[in-house]
Amino acid sequence: MAALGGGVSAGRWRPGWGKLPIMIILFFADVVGKPGRDALIGKLPALRDRYSADAVVANGENATDGKGIRPAHAEALLSAGVDVITTGNHIWKQRDTYRYLDEQPRVIRPFNFLDSNPGRGVTVVDTRAGRLGVVNLSGHLYLYPARSPFEVVGQALEQLHGVRNVLVDLHAEATSEKVAMGWYLDGQVSAVVGTHTHVRTGDAHVLPGGTAYITDVGMCGPRDSVIGVKKELVLERFVTQLPVRFEVADGDVWLEGVVVELGEDGRALRIEPFEEPA
């Protein structure tokens, strides 16, 4: 059984606290390597059923050997039931993904990269509960994309004119930047979820304007590791201060994510973290 955050007991999800949700979204944190991919593919059908999910979004930033995502790995996740894959700063690590990003609208990269870069930063998918718009952004602090996410997020939302349900994945290092984006978009989008650090934060809540928010959703990957990497390699790097080739770990794999319930106006009714052992 999944262990749910916020004091909710494990078991089958009971939608709504007094209000009937119109759309239920499952968002999965950064999928790390083969262990994360295999766990998500294997568990997704049961999790979609348990939470009565209408849509599934996953961050695939680290899905191929911890850096980027190859087309075959993206297609495997989409075939398993993921509706949209977001990414981040490692997206250019797999060169065979460049053309794929232009061809596959359900795999997106940060909108605030250069317009001339392959792919897109916004997409819309049809679900049984209506249309869902997804925006992918990169944080500016420590990651240095072409443009500030605050400068361009309005342009991204303009592309979703008429779409009521909108989720934003802010792939960012700094917690302050993620919190600020939550407040900046409160009342304009359905949810702002943070990714990138692989460490889940305990601040999932609905902001006053009706936007669900969490600073970081965590990681789908091995906990017997340092944020998904074999711990002995990371320790060697810290102790020796010399370059070390990192490899994805494979022990004690868990899925981490959030379930977001939306009302008929696209505003969030609630957001709850969940975790599931592989």
C-alpha positions in Angstrom: 0.0 0.0 0.0 1.1 3.6 -0.6 2.1 5.7 2.3 0.3 9.1 1.9 1.4 12.4 3.3 -0.7 14.8 5.3 -2.0 12.2 7.7 -4.1 10.4 5.1 -4.3 6.6 5.7 -3.1 4.2 3.1 -5.6 2.4 1.0 -7.8 3.3 -1.9 -7.9 7.0 -2.5 -11.2 8.7 -1.6 -11.6 11.8 -3.9 -12.8 15.0 -2.5 -13.2 16.5 1.0 -16.8 17.7 0.6 -16.4 18.6 -3.1 -16.4 16.4 -6.1 -13.3 16.8 -8.2 -13.7 17.2 -11.9 -10.1 16.2 -12.8 -7.5 14.1 -10.8 -3.9 14.4 -11.8 -1.0 12.1 -10.8 2.4 13.8 -11.0 5.5 11.7 -10.6 8.8 13.1 -9.5 12.1 12.8 -11.5 12.3 9.3 -12.9 15.9 8.2 -12.3 17.4 5.6 -14.7 16.2 2.1 -15.4 15.2 1.4 -11.8 12.8 4.4 -11.8 11.5 3.6 -15.3 10.8 0.0 -14.5 9.1 0.9 -11.2 6.8 3.5 -12.8 5.9 1.2 -15.8 5.2 -1.7 -13.5 3.1 0.2 -10.9 1.3 2.8 -13.0 -1.8 0.8 -14.0 -2.6 0.0 -10.4 -1.8 3.6 -9.2 -4.1 5.1 -11.9 -6.8 2.8 -10.8 -6.2 3.5 -7.0 -6.4 7.2 -7.4 -9.0 7.3 -10.2 -6.5 9.4 -12.1 -7.7 11.2 -15.3 -4.2 12.3 -16.2 -0.6 11.3 -15.5 2.4 13.6 -15.8 6.0 12.5 -15.0 9.4 14.3 -15.1 11.7 12.2 -17.3 14.8 14.5 -16.8 16.9 11.6 -15.5 15.2 8.6 -17.1 18.2 7.5 -19.2 21.2 6.6 -17.1 20.4 9.6 -14.9 20.9 12.2 -17.6 18.2 13.1 -20.1 15.8 10.7 -21.8 16.2 8.7 -25.0 13.2 8.4 -27.4 12.8 4.6 -26.7 12.6 5.3 -22.9 10.1 8.1 -23.4 7.9 6.0 -25.6 8.0 3.2 -23.0 6.7 5.6 -20.4 4.0 7.0 -22.7 2.9 3.5 -23.7 2.6 2.6 -20.0 0.1 5.3 -19.4 2.0 8.6 -18.8 0.2 11.4 -20.7 3.0 14.0 -20.6 6.7 13.9 -19.8 8.4 17.0 -18.6 12.2 17.5 -18.5 14.9 19.9 -17.4 18.5 20.9 -17.5 19.8 17.5 -18.7 17.5 17.2 -21.7 20.3 17.8 -24.2 22.5 15.0 -22.9 20.9 12.5 -25.3 21.5 13.8 -28.8 19.0 11.4 -30.5 16.3 13.2 -28.5 16.7 16.4 -30.4 14.6 15.5 -33.4 12.3 13.4 -31.2 11.3 16.6 -29.2 10.2 18.2 -32.5 8.1 15.2 -33.4 6.5 14.1 -30.1 4.3 16.8 -28.5 3.8 14.9 -25.3 7.5 15.2 -24.3 8.4 18.8 -23.5 11.4 20.8 -22.4 11.6 24.0 -20.4 9.8 26.8 -22.2 12.4 29.4 -21.2 15.2 27.7 -23.2 15.9 29.3 -26.6 13.1 29.4 -29.1 15.5 28.0 -31.6 16.1 24.9 -29.5 14.4 21.6 -30.4 11.0 20.9 -29.0 8.4 22.9 -27.1 7.7 24.0 -23.5 3.9 23.8 -23.6 1.5 21.0 -24.5 -2.2 20.1 -24.2 -3.6 16.6 -23.9 -7.2 15.4 -24.0 -8.3 13.3 -21.0 -11.6 11.7 -20.0 -12.1 14.7 -17.7 -11.3 17.4 -20.3 -8.2 19.1 -21.6 -5.0 19.5 -19.5 -2.3 22.0 -20.3 1.2 21.4 -19.1 4.0 24.0 -18.9 7.6 23.1 -18.3 10.0 25.8 -16.9 13.6 25.8 -15.7 14.6 27.8 -12.7 17.1 30.6 -13.3 19.2 30.4 -10.1 22.2 28.0 -10.6 20.8 26.6 -13.8 21.0 29.7 -16.1 18.5 29.0 -18.9 18.2 31.5 -21.7 15.5 33.5 -20.0 14.0 34.0 -16.6 10.9 31.8 -16.0 9.2 34.8 -14.5 9.8 36.8 -17.8 8.3 34.2 -20.1 5.7 32.2 -18.2 3.0 34.6 -19.3 3.8 33.8 -22.9 3.5 30.2 -22.2 0.1 30.6 -20.6 -1.1 32.6 -23.6 -0.6 29.5 -25.7 -3.0 27.8 -23.4 -5.8 30.3 -23.8 -9.1 28.5 -23.2 -7.6 25.6 -21.3 -9.0 25.6 -17.8 -6.8 23.0 -16.1 -3.0 23.9 -16.2 -0.1 22.3 -14.4 3.3 23.9 -14.3 6.5 21.9 -13.6 9.3 24.2 -12.4 12.5 22.3 -12.6 14.7 24.4 -10.3 17.5 24.3 -7.8 16.6 27.1 -5.4 13.6 26.6 -3.0 13.1 30.4 -2.9 12.6 30.6 -6.6 10.1 27.8 -6.6 8.1 29.3 -3.7 8.1 32.7 -5.4 6.8 31.1 -8.6 4.0 29.5 -6.7 2.9 32.9 -5.4 3.4 34.5 -8.8 1.1 32.1 -10.5 -1.4 31.6 -7.7 -4.9 31.9 -9.1 -3.6 31.7 -12.7 -2.9 27.9 -12.9 -4.2 24.8 -11.3 -0.8 23.6 -9.9 2.8 24.5 -9.6 5.0 21.5 -8.8 8.8 21.7 -8.2 11.3 19.1 -9.5 15.1 18.7 -9.8 16.5 18.2 -6.2 15.2 14.6 -5.8 14.3 15.3 -2.2 10.6 15.7 -1.4 9.6 18.7 0.6 6.8 18.7 3.2 4.9 21.8 2.1 2.2 20.5 -0.2 -0.8 22.8 0.1 -3.3 24.8 -1.8 -2.5 28.5 -2.1 -5.2 31.2 -1.4 -6.0 31.7 -5.1 -6.6 28.0 -5.7 -3.2 26.8 -7.0 -1.9 23.6 -5.6 1.8 23.9 -4.7 4.8 21.8 -3.6 8.4 22.9 -3.6 9.8 19.5 -4.7 8.0 16.3 -5.4 11.1 14.1 -4.8 12.3 11.2 -6.9 11.2 8.0 -8.6 14.3 5.9 -8.1 16.6 4.2 -5.6 16.7 5.5 -2.0 19.8 3.4 -1.2 21.8 6.2 -2.9 22.6 9.9 -2.9 19.7 11.4 -4.9 19.7 8.4 -7.2 23.5 8.0 -7.7 25.5 5.1 -6.1 26.5 6.5 -2.7 30.0 5.2 -2.7 30.8 7.2 -5.9 29.3 10.4 -4.4 31.2 9.9 -1.2 34.4 9.4 -3.2 33.8 12.7 -5.0 33.2 14.6 -1.8 36.1 13.1 0.1 38.7 13.3 -2.7 37.5 16.4 -4.5 38.4 14.6 -7.7 36.2 13.8 -10.7 34.2 10.6 -10.5 31.9 9.1 -13.1 28.5 8.8 -11.5 26.3 5.7 -12.0 22.6 5.2 -11.1 22.1 3.1 -8.0 19.6 0.3 -7.9 18.6 -0.4 -4.3 15.4 0.2 -2.4 13.4 1.8 -5.3 10.4 4.0 -4.5 8.0 6.1 -6.5 7.2 9.5 -5.2 4.6 11.9 -6.5 1.5 14.0 -5.7 -2.1 13.6 -6.5 -3.9 16.8 -7.3 -7.7 17.2 -7.4 -9.2 20.1 -9.5 -12.7 21.5 -9.3 -14.9 22.6 -12.2 -13.2 26.0 -12.4 -9.7 24.5 -12.7 -8.8 25.5 -9.2 -7.2 22.9 -6.9 -9.3 21.3 -4.2 -6.3 19.5 -2.6 -2.8 18.2 -3.2 -1.4 15.2 -1.3 2.0 13.5 -1.6 2.2 9.8 -2.1 5.0 7.2 -2.1 5.0 3.6 -3.4 7.7 0.9 -3.1 8.7 -0.8 -6.3 
